[in-house]
């Protein structure tokens, strides 16, 4: 059975997470093949960092459940698979966080009470095509209290034909009453080699491109794929690093002017992307100073890393990296963005072509 599962995984568009794929595939196997098999659970909770592959795994599982062919599933060719691949399967629903106007907004939106009402209404209906009605609820950590209160009853007493798959960042971000009613799968970051291979095999990235993105991804294949689909984001990263280097040589007036303009833009996506890029850069500087250059993420910037690492004090680098991470944490809550960025700029180590000040 184990070798069959390994072979079957080739049909699931999931890179890494082999243990999770195999666990879910066992719920599809005939009862005679798996001792004590009881079929799929009524509710699953997939946990993991953003873009680690939770939704990809959930969709692959849903397609396999809805596939009507015997043997390895999903087959990819039956009517159910074709409907699923085109986003038209009547027994599969996906619910995502919405903004106040009702548009999908996974960055700042939330799951709302009317979406829970939709699930409650549809979950009791009989499947149209197959054996199950499947609901994929993304980012349940964004749900407002009304959504959670309404959905809890369905999780407690689900209809036999319904399967709910929820995704969230971690256990701490989900109500314990929700966690306790789901089978939980915690997805770990994907290793660099697996991401690099997937980018080349599935998304036709060049070897150099795949290597750089795999190292920068921090275990998030989805992030790396986004960089391929939107090349301008790679340019944005380089511009963000160049801004950092410029500010390291700038005086206080220029630094505080940057803090003011960044806070005034109110662009949270750009702000947190910048902080992530800077944190990864300073982490790499510290790794070079510790003699661990092979573990760096910014492998296309080795020369600059070596140069900065050789001129800055290690304790100064470590202290600023801690400051960066602390400020990023504060900015996820209600704090004065301008004040936080002022602190970040004033504590930024000074670096020029000459001696470090």
Secondary structure, DSSP 8 states (H G I E B T S, - for coil): -HHHHHHHGGGS---S-HHHHHHHHHTTS-TTTSTT-----SEEEEE-STTSSHHHHHHHHHHHHH--SSSSS--SSSHHHHHHHTT--TTEEEE--B-TTS-B-TTT-B--HHHHHHHHHHTTS--SSSS-EEEEE--GGG--HHHHHHHHHHHHS--TTEEEEEEES-GGGS-HHHHTTSEEEE-----HHHHHHHHHHHH---HHHHHHHHHHTTT-HHHHHHHHH-THHHHHHHHHHHHHHHHHTS-HHHHHHHHHHHHHHT-HHHHHHHHHHHHHHHHHHHHHHTT-GGG-S-GGGHHHHHHHHHHS-HHHHHHHHHHHHHHHHHHTSS--HHHHHHHHHHTS----SSS--
